[in-house]
């Protein structure tokens, strides 16, 4: 290799080689000892041997590889058992549940060829249908916790972990399982998913690492409900978040957007009125009373089925419009174009947006005719044309 040629980094070399050798779905090459992998790299690529086994970079790579390999061993142990598998309990945000957790569970089931009868899914708000065949046995957390209890336990979790993400088992998880009174099971906790993908989110691993450990599949359209929806409508869900903070400008932007949408056709607001998390909802029943073409979904839902009802509404809509992140990821899985907004670009990780768009590409490749689309726009910039052909905003 000449001095003018740029040598690929270890991770570029490794994932290129692994992708070629494993044909995307096999992981044996990944589990080779770090020393063996590094020796291959030094021999094949780094002919100047700038990266040695005593260097800090080598040691860091070894630590990361061992952590991921340890998770793989845990997954193998869970799969090889004959006991039921508790998937969850999921108590975190909707976005990660749909974008990472459920696709990760589907990969786990298919990769290890596990009987669907072994799975017991724990989630909340009536999300059984999100999990498809994995949720033949489903436990809803709101059958065991009131909204106030759930909020209090979630707050303790955030204070302990330093955020909402379930990076390790906590007392909240243990309390959920205690109340469910299950015995003799293997626990497939979300921390295993977080531990698997955290290096992608940090930029250490490329997208490929998450691609090969997720399955892209559309959501099953929810069963019909006794809800009187317009024939055609736009589903809207705005709330304040880190990337769309509570400001007078953002509040006015939401009202202006809904008025514009309502001037062209019916709008259904996915306003729950429930105080479950720290996201402040926008555009409640007041604007529905003000504008005749706007319908509030609040009266259609309760604590135990709020996400099920919102999913039903989204699956029947022609377009979703709302705050970027979390709930906005749901629409494309139903084959729905989704337009979402942020106002603070530096307040969210670009990786998740890239992975969402990659997931849509995989859905379209695996399911011809799938029509899901996703675009995130800065609310501070004027929108002159619709990002989707044939869909006006």
URZIHU-V258603 format. One record per backbone hydrogen bond with DSSP energy under -0.5 kcal/mol. NH is the residue of the N-H (numbers start at 1). CO is the residue of the C=O. E is the energy in kcal/mol with one decimal. If there is no record, write none. Layout:
NH_CO_E ; NH_CO_E
This chain:
5_2_-0.8 ; 7_5_-0.6 ; 13_9_-2.5 ; 14_10_-3.1 ; 15_11_-2.5 ; 16_12_-1.8 ; 17_13_-2.3 ; 18_14_-3.2 ; 19_15_-2.2 ; 20_16_-1.6 ; 21_17_-2.7 ; 22_18_-2.6 ; 23_19_-0.8 ; 24_19_-0.6 ; 25_22_-0.9 ; 25_23_-0.9 ; 26_22_-1.4 ; 31_27_-1.0 ; 31_28_-0.7 ; 32_29_-1.3 ; 37_33_-2.2 ; 38_34_-2.8 ; 39_35_-2.1 ; 40_36_-1.9 ; 41_37_-2.1 ; 42_38_-2.9 ; 43_39_-2.3 ; 44_40_-2.8 ; 45_41_-2.8 ; 46_41_-1.8 ; 47_45_-2.4 ; 49_46_-1.9 ; 52_50_-0.7 ; 55_52_-1.7 ; 59_55_-2.0 ; 60_56_-2.5 ; 61_57_-2.4 ; 62_58_-2.4 ; 63_59_-2.2 ; 64_60_-2.3 ; 65_61_-2.7 ; 66_62_-2.2 ; 67_63_-2.0 ; 68_64_-2.3 ; 69_65_-2.4 ; 70_66_-2.3 ; 71_67_-1.6 ; 72_68_-2.1 ; 73_69_-2.0 ; 74_70_-1.9 ; 75_71_-2.5 ; 76_72_-2.3 ; 77_73_-2.2 ; 78_74_-2.4 ; 79_75_-2.5 ; 80_76_-2.3 ; 81_77_-0.9 ; 81_78_-0.6 ; 84_184_-0.6 ; 85_118_-3.6 ; 86_84_-0.6 ; 86_186_-3.1 ; 87_85_-0.7 ; 87_120_-2.6 ; 88_86_-0.9 ; 88_188_-1.8 ; 90_122_-2.4 ; 91_89_-0.7 ; 97_93_-1.4 ; 98_94_-2.1 ; 99_95_-2.6 ; 100_96_-2.0 ; 101_96_-2.7 ; 102_97_-2.7 ; 104_100_-2.4 ; 105_101_-2.5 ; 106_102_-2.2 ; 107_103_-2.0 ; 108_104_-2.6 ; 109_105_-2.5 ; 110_106_-2.3 ; 111_107_-3.5 ; 112_108_-2.0 ; 114_109_-2.1 ; 118_115_-1.7 ; 119_116_-1.3 ; 120_85_-2.7 ; 121_137_-2.6 ; 122_87_-2.2 ; 123_121_-0.5 ; 123_139_-1.9 ; 130_127_-1.5 ; 131_127_-0.8 ; 131_128_-1.3 ; 132_129_-0.8 ; 134_131_-1.8 ; 135_132_-1.6 ; 136_133_-0.8 ; 138_136_-0.5 ; 139_121_-3.0 ; 141_123_-2.9 ; 141_139_-0.5 ; 143_140_-2.0 ; 144_141_-1.8 ; 145_141_-1.5 ; 150_146_-2.8 ; 151_147_-2.3 ; 152_148_-2.3 ; 153_149_-2.9 ; 154_150_-2.4 ; 155_151_-2.0 ; 156_152_-2.0 ; 157_153_-2.2 ; 158_154_-2.5 ; 159_155_-2.2 ; 160_156_-2.1 ; 161_157_-3.0 ; 162_158_-2.4 ; 163_158_-0.6 ; 167_165_-1.7 ; 174_170_-2.0 ; 175_171_-2.5 ; 176_172_-2.1 ; 177_173_-2.2 ; 178_174_-2.1 ; 179_175_-2.4 ; 180_176_-1.7 ; 181_177_-0.8 ; 181_178_-0.8 ; 182_177_-1.1 ; 186_84_-3.3 ; 188_86_-2.9 ; 188_186_-0.7 ; 189_187_-1.0 ; 192_189_-2.1 ; 193_189_-0.6 ; 194_190_-2.6 ; 195_191_-2.6 ; 196_192_-1.4 ; 197_193_-2.1 ; 198_194_-1.9 ; 200_197_-1.4 ; 201_197_-1.9 ; 202_198_-1.5 ; 203_200_-1.2 ; 204_199_-1.7 ; 205_199_-2.3 ; 209_206_-1.3 ; 210_206_-0.5 ; 210_207_-0.9 ; 211_207_-2.2 ; 212_208_-2.3 ; 213_210_-0.8 ; 214_211_-1.3 ; 215_103_-1.2 ; 217_215_-0.7 ; 219_333_-2.6 ; 220_129_-0.6 ; 227_225_-2.3 ; 229_227_-1.3 ; 234_266_-1.8 ; 235_319_-2.5 ; 236_268_-2.5 ; 237_321_-1.9 ; 240_280_-2.6 ; 241_244_-1.7 ; 247_245_-1.2 ; 251_247_-2.3 ; 252_248_-2.2 ; 253_249_-2.2 ; 254_250_-2.1 ; 255_251_-1.9 ; 256_252_-2.6 ; 257_253_-2.4 ; 258_254_-2.4 ; 259_255_-2.4 ; 260_256_-2.1 ; 261_257_-2.5 ; 262_258_-3.0 ; 263_259_-1.4 ; 264_261_-1.5 ; 265_261_-1.0 ; 267_293_-2.4 ; 268_234_-2.6 ; 269_267_-0.6 ; 269_295_-3.2 ; 270_236_-3.0 ; 271_269_-1.6 ; 272_270_-0.5 ; 276_274_-0.9 ; 280_278_-0.6 ; 281_279_-0.6 ; 282_238_-2.0 ; 287_284_-0.6 ; 288_284_-1.0 ; 289_285_-2.0 ; 290_286_-1.5 ; 291_287_-2.3 ; 292_290_-0.5 ; 294_291_-1.7 ; 295_267_-3.1 ; 297_269_-2.3 ; 300_297_-1.7 ; 301_298_-1.4 ; 305_302_-0.6 ; 306_302_-0.9 ; 306_303_-0.6 ; 307_125_-0.9 ; 308_125_-1.9 ; 309_305_-2.7 ; 310_306_-2.1 ; 311_307_-2.2 ; 312_308_-2.1 ; 313_309_-2.3 ; 314_310_-2.6 ; 315_311_-2.6 ; 316_312_-0.9 ; 316_313_-0.7 ; 317_313_-0.7 ; 317_314_-1.1 ; 318_233_-2.6 ; 319_233_-0.7 ; 320_337_-2.1 ; 321_235_-2.5 ; 322_339_-1.7 ; 323_237_-1.8 ; 324_341_-2.8 ; 328_325_-2.3 ; 329_326_-1.5 ; 330_327_-1.9 ; 333_329_-0.6 ; 333_330_-1.1 ; 334_330_-0.7 ; 334_331_-1.9 ; 335_332_-1.5 ; 336_331_-1.9 ; 338_373_-1.4 ; 339_320_-2.9 ; 340_375_-2.4 ; 341_322_-2.0 ; 342_377_-2.1 ; 343_243_-3.4 ; 344_243_-2.1 ; 345_343_-0.5 ; 347_344_-1.8 ; 348_345_-1.1 ; 350_348_-0.5 ; 352_349_-0.9 ; 353_349_-0.7 ; 354_350_-2.3 ; 355_351_-2.8 ; 356_352_-2.3 ; 357_353_-2.2 ; 358_354_-2.3 ; 359_355_-2.6 ; 360_356_-2.0 ; 361_357_-1.9 ; 362_358_-2.1 ; 363_359_-2.3 ; 364_360_-2.4 ; 365_361_-1.9 ; 366_362_-2.5 ; 367_363_-2.6 ; 370_367_-2.2 ; 373_336_-1.1 ; 375_338_-1.9 ; 377_340_-2.9 ; 379_342_-3.5 ; 379_377_-0.6 ; 381_378_-1.8 ; 384_382_-0.7 ; 391_388_-1.9 ; 392_390_-0.5
